[in-house]
Amino acid sequence: MHTPAQLDHKFIWHPFTQMRDWLAREPIVITSGKGAVLRDVHGKEYLDANSSIWTNLHGHAHPKINSAIQKQLGKISHSSALGFANEPASLLAEKLVESAHPAIGAQASRLRVVNRSFLRGTLKLAVGTPALRLNKVFYSDDGSTAMEVALKLAYEFARRSGRSKNPKFLSLDGAYHGDTVGAVSLGHIDLFHKAYSGLLFKTDKVAAPYCYRCPHNQAKPERGDARDYRKCKFECLKAVEQKFSAQRKRKNPYAAMIVEPLMQGAAGMIVQPEGWLKRVAEIVRNDGAQLIADEVMTGFGRTGFFSELKTQNLELKTALFACQRENVQPDFMALAKGMTGGYLPMAATLTTQKVFDAFLGEYDEFKTFFHGHSFTGNQLGSAAALASLEILQSPQSVSVRKKLQENLRIELNKLWALPNVGDIRQVGLMAGIELVKNWETREPFALRERAGLRVCEAMAKRGVLTRPIGNVIVIMPPYCTTQKQTATIISTLADSVAEILGSKIIPSGQ
């Protein structure tokens, strides 16, 4: 066993990992990467099929981000945000606010782009453009802390605005919003969260729109995305309305509802049907509650391109966040993972002027937001994020992402020939493939059978790295992944499913 692997076994405790299993074999020790390719200590190459746990956007060792970090290193790597400002964090905050403004769809009819070029980082809009709603940025370190910030702000805002003396929150069944105590309290995955129940505060949950396994979906299984052939009456939306109504009757309306827009990641890459997010946002707004959007996974272009975004006056490249897909503007947006292009830990929570103003007051009123992090607004992270955003907004990146989305669609469709593939859920540049014992009955594998994990282990032996969520295989490659590499990722998945689960290709027409 190579020395780094020996040291890993001796000293390191890995996240979300049964260490007894880990210690039973030599781990893959990554030493370098370029583009979508990773290399280990033995010189073996792997395709990074999940962007190093959903973080790496543009590929490893990207020259533009490397250069931005090196340039910033020549100035300063970090100074405190407690009492001081810095240039990169200030410029990044401006860019994040601009990028998060959903000037699309319904609002596009009132919007006329005067100049699509960026001047000093500002997109010039016509007079009369709606004011930017999300215009305040609070920096932190990762997705969990970004959500913790949103939770604390929403909690205190509900109290200060007189909405509730004991604010309560609503989130989706299967929700995962991070591992800090507040974020865990918002989650509803027993496997992850039940052990800590004694530490948590209670939050309510409502059924997620899981079309493939929804009890209200009367459609028989087909070889296609369950959202496309579902037969239901949007009972999941009625359940949300009922939750809000019941809480109002208790005279303690919800402070906020928390959602991962378009796709729930750790729940199993569960995709929401078209229109669900917009209608949920309307329910929340009509109730007077706030909406917290967890875009930690879905942000920075992951949800790809949608035909309905194409308007005469607005370019697709401005739609970098999932909420923009349905013209939804939340009260809080949590960002992390791909924010720095996958280079450095950095996160942000965007919110509104209204929330910000609730914390203004005289010093001795102690209305300050008493929350912070040592590396808040870190200059190196900010420099990397600025470079990443510039890449995202370039015509070349837009073109590459469009091609990757289409390549993924074409290759994923080939997996329907495998009887152990029950559902394929693609949103833009990410996908979840749910493995089942029998596609005609949707019978799942028991978790103890480790079906997803065994398939991913077989993929690793073939030179493709990803990680399952239970029986769902996650495919979320870097944006630079070529057509050939995409085809290799999916064919490797198909071969591994066939090997591990004994799948035989379904003849055409069945």
C-alpha positions as CSV (number, residue, x, y, z in Angstrom):
1,M,0.0,0.0,0.0
2,H,1.3,3.4,-1.0
3,T,2.5,5.7,1.9
4,P,-0.3,8.3,1.6
5,A,-2.9,5.5,1.7
6,Q,-1.2,4.0,4.9
7,L,-1.3,7.4,6.5
8,D,-4.9,7.9,5.5
9,H,-5.8,4.6,7.2
10,K,-3.9,5.5,10.3
11,F,-5.1,9.0,10.9
12,I,-8.1,10.1,8.8
13,W,-11.8,9.8,9.5
14,H,-13.8,10.2,6.3
15,P,-17.3,11.8,6.0
16,F,-20.4,9.7,5.4
17,T,-18.2,6.6,5.3
18,Q,-18.4,3.3,7.2
19,M,-14.7,3.2,8.2
20,R,-14.7,-0.5,8.8
21,D,-15.3,-1.0,5.0
22,W,-12.8,1.8,4.2
23,L,-10.0,0.2,6.2
24,A,-10.5,-3.1,4.4
25,R,-9.0,-1.9,1.1
26,E,-6.5,0.5,-0.3
27,P,-8.1,3.8,-1.0
28,I,-7.8,5.7,-4.3
29,V,-5.3,8.5,-3.5
30,I,-5.8,11.4,-5.9
31,T,-2.6,13.4,-6.7
32,S,-3.4,15.6,-9.7
33,G,-6.1,16.6,-12.1
34,K,-6.6,18.4,-15.4
35,G,-9.9,19.2,-17.0
36,A,-12.3,16.3,-16.3
37,V,-9.5,13.8,-15.6
38,L,-8.1,12.9,-12.1
39,R,-4.9,10.9,-11.5
40,D,-3.9,8.7,-8.5
41,V,-0.6,7.9,-6.9
42,H,-0.2,4.9,-9.2
43,G,-0.6,7.1,-12.3
44,K,-4.1,5.7,-13.1
45,E,-6.5,8.1,-14.7
46,Y,-10.2,8.5,-13.9
47,L,-13.0,10.6,-15.3
48,D,-14.5,12.8,-12.6
49,A,-18.2,12.0,-13.1
50,N,-19.5,13.9,-10.1
51,S,-17.2,17.0,-10.2
52,S,-15.5,16.1,-7.0
53,I,-18.7,15.9,-5.0
54,W,-20.6,18.5,-7.0
55,T,-18.1,21.4,-6.6
56,N,-15.9,21.6,-9.7
57,L,-17.5,23.5,-12.5
58,H,-14.9,24.2,-15.2
59,G,-12.5,21.3,-14.7
60,H,-9.4,20.9,-12.6
61,A,-6.4,23.2,-12.9
62,H,-8.3,25.8,-15.0
63,P,-5.7,28.4,-16.1
64,K,-8.0,31.4,-15.5
65,I,-8.8,30.4,-11.9
66,N,-5.2,29.4,-11.2
67,S,-4.1,32.8,-12.4
68,A,-6.6,34.7,-10.4
69,I,-5.6,32.9,-7.2
70,Q,-1.9,33.4,-7.9
71,K,-2.4,37.1,-8.6
72,Q,-4.3,37.5,-5.4
73,L,-1.6,35.6,-3.5
74,G,0.8,38.4,-4.5
75,K,-1.3,40.9,-2.7
76,I,-2.9,39.2,0.4
77,S,-4.5,35.8,1.1
78,H,-6.8,36.8,3.9
79,S,-7.8,39.6,6.2
80,S,-10.7,39.7,8.7
81,A,-14.2,40.8,7.6
82,L,-14.8,41.8,11.3
83,G,-14.2,45.5,11.1
84,F,-12.6,45.6,7.6
85,A,-13.6,45.4,4.0
86,N,-11.7,44.0,1.1
87,E,-11.7,44.5,-2.7
88,P,-12.3,41.0,-4.0
89,A,-15.2,40.3,-1.7
90,S,-16.9,43.6,-2.5
91,L,-16.6,43.0,-6.3
92,L,-17.9,39.4,-5.9
93,A,-20.9,40.6,-3.9
94,E,-21.9,42.9,-6.7
95,K,-21.5,40.1,-9.3
96,L,-23.6,37.6,-7.1
97,V,-26.4,40.1,-6.8
98,E,-26.5,40.8,-10.5
99,S,-26.4,37.1,-11.3
100,A,-29.1,36.2,-8.9
101,H,-31.6,38.7,-10.2
102,P,-34.1,36.6,-12.2
103,A,-34.8,39.1,-15.0
104,I,-36.5,36.4,-17.1
105,G,-39.8,35.0,-18.2
106,A,-42.7,37.0,-16.8
107,Q,-40.4,39.9,-15.9
108,A,-38.8,39.9,-19.3
109,S,-41.8,41.5,-20.8
110,R,-41.0,44.6,-18.7
111,L,-37.3,44.3,-19.4
112,R,-35.3,45.7,-22.3
113,V,-31.6,44.9,-22.3
114,V,-29.9,48.1,-23.3
115,N,-26.4,46.7,-23.3
116,R,-25.5,43.1,-22.8
117,S,-21.8,43.8,-22.2
118,F,-20.6,44.1,-18.7
119,L,-19.2,47.5,-17.7
120,R,-17.3,47.4,-14.5
121,G,-19.2,44.3,-13.6
122,T,-22.7,45.8,-14.1
123,L,-25.3,44.6,-16.6
124,K,-26.9,47.8,-17.9
125,L,-30.7,47.6,-17.8
126,A,-33.4,49.9,-19.1
127,V,-35.0,52.5,-16.8
128,G,-38.0,50.9,-15.1
129,T,-36.4,47.5,-14.5
130,P,-37.6,46.0,-11.2
131,A,-35.3,46.7,-8.3
132,L,-32.9,43.9,-7.4
133,R,-34.6,42.0,-4.7
134,L,-31.7,39.9,-3.4
135,N,-29.2,42.8,-2.8
136,K,-27.3,41.8,0.4
137,V,-24.6,39.2,0.7
138,F,-23.4,37.5,3.9
139,Y,-20.3,35.3,3.4
140,S,-19.6,32.0,5.1
141,D,-17.6,28.8,4.4
142,D,-19.8,26.1,2.9
143,G,-23.4,25.0,2.2
144,S,-24.2,24.1,5.8
145,T,-23.1,27.5,7.1
146,A,-24.9,29.3,4.2
147,M,-28.1,27.6,5.3
148,E,-27.4,28.3,8.9
149,V,-27.2,32.0,8.2
150,A,-30.5,31.9,6.2
151,L,-32.2,30.0,9.0
152,K,-31.0,32.4,11.8
153,L,-31.9,35.5,9.7
154,A,-35.4,34.2,8.9
155,Y,-36.0,33.2,12.5
156,E,-35.0,36.6,13.9
157,F,-36.8,38.5,11.1
158,A,-40.1,36.6,11.9
159,R,-39.8,37.7,15.5
160,R,-38.8,41.3,14.8
161,S,-41.5,41.8,12.2
162,G,-44.1,40.5,14.7
163,R,-45.1,37.5,12.5
164,S,-44.2,34.9,15.2
165,K,-42.9,34.8,18.8
166,N,-41.8,31.2,18.2
167,P,-41.0,30.9,14.5
168,K,-41.5,27.5,12.8
169,F,-40.2,26.2,9.5
170,L,-41.5,23.9,6.7
171,S,-39.2,21.8,4.5
172,L,-39.6,18.8,2.2
173,D,-39.6,15.1,3.1
174,G,-36.2,13.8,2.3
175,A,-34.7,17.2,2.7
176,Y,-30.9,17.7,3.3
177,H,-29.6,21.1,3.9
178,G,-26.2,20.5,5.6
179,D,-24.7,19.2,8.8
180,T,-24.7,22.1,11.3
181,V,-27.3,21.7,14.0
182,G,-29.7,24.3,12.5
183,A,-29.3,22.8,9.0
184,V,-29.8,19.3,10.3
185,S,-33.0,20.5,12.0
186,L,-34.4,21.4,8.5
187,G,-33.5,18.0,7.2
188,H,-35.7,14.9,7.0
189,I,-33.5,11.9,6.1
190,D,-33.6,9.6,9.1
191,L,-30.5,7.8,8.0
192,F,-28.5,11.0,8.4
193,H,-30.4,12.9,11.0
194,K,-32.2,10.6,13.5
195,A,-29.1,10.0,15.6
196,Y,-29.0,13.7,16.5
197,S,-32.7,14.2,17.2
198,G,-32.0,15.1,20.8
199,L,-29.9,18.1,19.7
200,L,-32.4,19.5,17.2
201,F,-35.4,21.8,17.1
202,K,-38.6,20.5,15.5
203,T,-39.5,21.5,12.0
204,D,-42.4,20.4,9.9
205,K,-42.2,18.5,6.6
206,V,-44.4,18.0,3.6
207,A,-44.2,15.4,0.8
208,A,-41.7,16.1,-1.9
209,P,-42.9,15.8,-5.5
210,Y,-41.2,12.5,-6.2
211,C,-43.1,11.5,-9.3
212,Y,-41.4,8.2,-9.8
213,R,-42.6,6.9,-6.4
214,C,-45.5,9.3,-5.7
215,P,-48.5,7.4,-4.2
216,H,-50.8,9.7,-6.2
217,N,-49.2,9.0,-9.5
218,Q,-51.5,6.5,-11.2
219,A,-49.4,6.0,-14.3
220,K,-47.8,2.6,-15.0
221,P,-44.0,2.5,-15.3
222,E,-42.7,3.5,-18.7
223,R,-39.2,3.8,-20.2
224,G,-39.0,7.5,-19.6
225,D,-38.7,10.2,-17.0
226,A,-41.6,9.7,-14.6
227,R,-42.4,13.5,-14.7
228,D,-43.3,13.1,-18.4
229,Y,-45.9,10.4,-18.1
230,R,-47.2,11.1,-14.6
231,K,-51.0,11.0,-13.9
232,C,-51.9,13.0,-10.9
233,K,-53.7,16.2,-9.8
234,F,-50.7,17.9,-8.2
235,E,-51.7,16.5,-4.8
236,C,-48.2,17.4,-3.5
237,L,-49.1,21.1,-4.0
238,K,-52.4,20.7,-2.1
239,A,-50.4,19.2,0.8
240,V,-48.3,22.4,0.9
241,E,-51.4,24.5,1.0
242,Q,-52.9,22.4,3.7
243,K,-49.7,22.7,5.8
244,F,-49.8,26.5,5.6
245,S,-53.5,26.6,6.3
246,A,-53.2,24.4,9.4
247,Q,-50.3,26.4,10.8
248,R,-52.3,29.7,10.4
249,K,-55.2,28.2,12.3
250,R,-52.8,27.5,15.2
251,K,-52.1,31.3,15.1
252,N,-48.4,30.7,14.5
253,P,-47.8,31.0,10.8
254,Y,-44.7,29.6,9.3
255,A,-41.7,31.9,9.2
256,A,-40.3,30.3,6.0
257,M,-40.4,27.3,3.7
258,I,-37.1,25.8,2.6
259,V,-36.6,24.1,-0.8
260,E,-33.9,22.9,-3.1
261,P,-35.2,24.3,-6.3
262,L,-35.8,21.9,-9.2
263,M,-33.8,19.0,-7.7
264,Q,-33.3,17.6,-4.2
265,G,-29.8,16.3,-4.2
266,A,-29.1,14.0,-1.2
267,A,-32.8,12.9,-1.2
268,G,-31.9,10.9,-4.3
269,M,-31.7,13.4,-7.1
270,I,-35.5,13.9,-6.9
271,V,-36.7,16.3,-9.6
272,Q,-39.7,18.5,-9.3
273,P,-42.2,18.6,-12.2
274,E,-42.5,21.7,-14.2
275,G,-44.5,24.4,-12.4
276,W,-44.2,23.0,-8.9
277,L,-41.6,25.5,-7.7
278,K,-43.5,28.5,-9.0
279,R,-46.8,27.4,-7.5
280,V,-45.1,26.6,-4.1
281,A,-43.6,30.1,-4.2
282,E,-47.0,31.6,-4.7
283,I,-48.4,29.6,-1.7
284,V,-45.6,30.9,0.4
285,R,-46.0,34.5,-0.8
286,N,-49.8,34.4,-0.3
287,D,-49.3,33.3,3.3
288,G,-46.8,36.1,4.0
289,A,-44.0,33.7,4.8
290,Q,-40.5,33.8,3.4
291,L,-38.9,31.4,0.9
292,I,-35.4,30.0,1.4
293,A,-33.8,28.6,-1.7
294,D,-31.0,26.1,-1.1
295,E,-29.0,26.5,-4.3
296,V,-25.9,25.0,-2.9
297,M,-26.0,22.1,-5.5
298,T,-28.2,23.7,-8.2
299,G,-26.5,27.1,-8.5
300,F,-23.9,28.4,-11.0
301,G,-25.3,26.9,-14.2
302,R,-26.0,23.3,-13.0
303,T,-29.6,23.3,-14.1
304,G,-28.6,24.2,-17.6
305,F,-30.8,25.7,-20.3
306,F,-34.5,25.7,-20.9
307,S,-36.4,26.6,-24.0
308,E,-38.9,28.8,-22.2
309,L,-36.0,31.1,-21.1
310,K,-35.4,32.1,-24.7
311,T,-36.9,35.5,-25.1
312,Q,-36.2,38.1,-27.8
313,N,-34.4,40.4,-25.4
314,L,-32.6,38.3,-22.9
315,E,-29.7,35.9,-23.2
316,L,-29.7,32.5,-21.6
317,K,-26.3,33.0,-20.0
318,T,-27.7,35.3,-17.3
319,A,-29.8,32.4,-15.9
320,L,-27.3,30.8,-13.5
321,F,-29.7,29.6,-10.8
322,A,-32.5,27.1,-10.6
323,C,-35.0,29.6,-9.2
324,Q,-34.7,31.6,-12.5
325,R,-36.1,28.6,-14.3
326,E,-39.6,29.4,-13.0
327,N,-39.2,33.1,-12.4
328,V,-39.0,32.6,-8.7
329,Q,-37.2,35.1,-6.5
330,P,-36.7,33.9,-3.0
331,D,-36.1,35.9,0.2
332,F,-32.9,33.9,0.9
333,M,-30.6,32.1,-1.5
334,A,-27.8,29.9,-0.1
335,L,-24.8,29.4,-2.4
336,A,-21.7,27.3,-2.0
337,K,-20.1,24.2,-3.7
338,G,-19.4,25.5,-7.2
339,M,-19.1,29.1,-6.1
340,T,-15.3,29.2,-6.4
341,G,-15.3,26.8,-9.3
342,G,-14.6,24.0,-6.9
343,Y,-11.2,25.5,-5.7
344,L,-11.8,26.8,-2.2
345,P,-14.4,26.5,0.5
346,M,-16.6,29.6,0.3
347,A,-20.3,30.3,0.6
348,A,-22.8,33.1,0.5
349,T,-26.3,33.8,1.7
350,L,-28.1,36.4,-0.4
351,T,-31.1,38.2,1.1
352,T,-33.3,41.3,0.8
353,Q,-33.1,44.9,1.9
354,K,-36.1,44.3,4.1
355,V,-34.4,41.6,6.1
356,F,-31.2,43.7,6.3
357,D,-33.1,46.7,7.6
358,A,-34.6,44.6,10.5
359,F,-31.1,44.4,11.9
360,L,-30.3,48.1,11.8
361,G,-30.3,50.1,15.0
362,E,-28.3,52.0,17.5
363,Y,-25.3,50.2,19.0
364,D,-26.9,49.8,22.4
365,E,-30.1,48.3,20.9
366,F,-28.0,45.2,20.1
367,K,-30.0,44.5,16.9
368,T,-26.7,43.3,15.3
369,F,-26.6,39.9,13.5
370,F,-24.4,38.1,16.0
371,H,-23.0,35.5,13.7
372,G,-19.8,35.1,11.8
373,H,-16.9,33.0,10.5
374,S,-13.1,33.5,10.7
375,F,-12.7,33.3,6.9
376,T,-15.8,35.3,5.9
377,G,-15.1,37.1,2.6
378,N,-11.7,35.5,2.1
379,Q,-9.8,37.2,-0.6
380,L,-8.5,34.0,-2.3
381,G,-11.9,32.5,-2.4
382,S,-13.4,35.7,-3.7
383,A,-10.8,35.9,-6.4
384,A,-11.5,32.4,-7.5
385,A,-15.2,33.0,-7.5
386,L,-14.9,36.2,-9.6
387,A,-12.8,34.2,-12.2
388,S,-15.4,31.4,-12.2
389,L,-18.3,33.8,-12.8
390,E,-16.4,35.4,-15.6
391,I,-15.9,32.0,-17.2
392,L,-19.6,31.1,-16.7
393,Q,-20.7,34.3,-18.4
394,S,-18.4,33.9,-21.4
395,P,-19.9,32.8,-24.8
396,Q,-17.4,29.8,-24.9
397,S,-18.7,28.5,-21.6
398,V,-22.3,28.9,-22.6
399,S,-21.7,26.9,-25.8
400,V,-19.8,24.2,-24.0
401,R,-22.5,23.8,-21.3
402,K,-25.2,23.6,-24.0
403,K,-23.3,20.8,-25.8
404,L,-22.7,18.9,-22.5
405,Q,-26.4,19.0,-21.6
406,E,-27.4,17.6,-25.0
407,N,-24.6,15.0,-24.9
408,L,-25.8,13.9,-21.5
409,R,-29.4,13.6,-22.7
410,I,-28.4,11.5,-25.7
411,E,-26.1,9.1,-23.7
412,L,-28.5,8.8,-20.8
413,N,-31.3,7.7,-23.1
414,K,-29.3,4.6,-23.9
415,L,-29.6,3.4,-20.3
416,W,-33.3,2.7,-20.8
417,A,-32.3,-0.6,-22.4
418,L,-31.2,-1.9,-19.0
419,P,-34.0,-3.5,-16.9
420,N,-32.4,-2.4,-13.7
421,V,-32.8,1.2,-14.6
422,G,-36.1,2.4,-13.2
423,D,-35.9,6.2,-13.7
424,I,-33.5,8.7,-15.2
425,R,-33.9,12.2,-13.9
426,Q,-31.9,14.8,-15.8
427,V,-32.0,18.6,-15.1
428,G,-29.5,20.4,-17.2
429,L,-26.0,19.2,-16.4
430,M,-26.8,16.8,-13.6
431,A,-28.7,13.5,-13.5
432,G,-29.7,10.7,-11.2
433,I,-30.2,7.1,-12.4
434,E,-32.4,5.1,-10.0
435,L,-31.6,1.4,-9.9
436,V,-34.4,-1.1,-9.2
437,K,-34.8,-4.9,-9.1
438,N,-37.5,-4.7,-11.8
439,W,-38.4,-1.6,-13.8
440,E,-42.0,-2.9,-14.4
441,T,-42.8,-3.0,-10.7
442,R,-40.4,-0.3,-9.5
443,E,-39.2,-2.7,-6.8
444,P,-36.3,-1.1,-5.0
445,F,-33.1,-2.7,-3.8
446,A,-32.8,-2.7,0.0
447,L,-30.1,-0.4,1.3
448,R,-28.2,-3.3,2.9
449,E,-27.7,-4.8,-0.6
450,R,-25.5,-1.8,-1.5
451,A,-26.5,-1.9,-5.1
452,G,-25.6,1.7,-5.9
453,L,-22.3,1.5,-4.0
454,R,-21.3,-1.7,-5.7
455,V,-22.0,-0.3,-9.1
456,C,-19.9,2.8,-8.3
457,E,-17.0,0.6,-7.1
458,A,-17.2,-1.3,-10.5
459,M,-17.2,2.1,-12.3
460,A,-14.0,3.1,-10.4
461,K,-12.2,0.0,-11.5
462,R,-13.1,1.0,-15.0
463,G,-11.8,4.5,-14.5
464,V,-14.9,6.6,-13.7
465,L,-15.4,8.1,-10.3
466,T,-18.8,9.0,-8.8
467,R,-20.7,8.4,-5.6
468,P,-24.2,7.0,-5.2
469,I,-27.1,8.2,-3.1
470,G,-28.5,4.9,-1.9
471,N,-29.6,3.2,-5.2
472,V,-29.3,6.4,-7.3
473,I,-26.2,6.9,-9.3
474,V,-25.3,10.6,-9.6
475,I,-23.8,11.9,-12.8
476,M,-22.7,15.5,-12.6
477,P,-19.5,16.0,-14.6
478,P,-17.4,19.2,-15.0
479,Y,-18.6,21.5,-17.7
480,C,-15.4,20.9,-19.8
481,T,-16.3,17.2,-20.2
482,T,-16.1,16.3,-23.9
483,Q,-18.6,14.3,-25.9
484,K,-16.2,11.3,-25.9
485,Q,-15.8,11.5,-22.1
486,T,-19.5,11.8,-21.6
487,A,-20.1,8.7,-23.7
488,T,-17.4,6.9,-21.7
489,I,-19.0,7.8,-18.4
490,I,-22.4,6.5,-19.4
491,S,-21.1,3.4,-21.1
492,T,-19.0,2.6,-18.0
493,L,-22.1,3.0,-15.9
494,A,-24.1,0.6,-18.2
495,D,-21.3,-2.0,-18.1
496,S,-21.1,-1.8,-14.4
497,V,-24.8,-2.2,-13.9
498,A,-24.7,-5.2,-16.2
499,E,-21.8,-6.7,-14.2
500,I,-23.1,-6.1,-10.7
501,L,-26.9,-6.5,-11.2
502,G,-26.9,-9.0,-14.0
503,S,-28.8,-6.7,-16.4
504,K,-29.5,-7.9,-19.8
505,I,-30.4,-5.3,-22.5
506,I,-34.1,-5.0,-23.1
507,P,-34.9,-5.7,-26.8
508,S,-36.0,-2.6,-28.7
509,G,-39.8,-2.0,-28.6
510,Q,-40.4,-3.5,-25.1
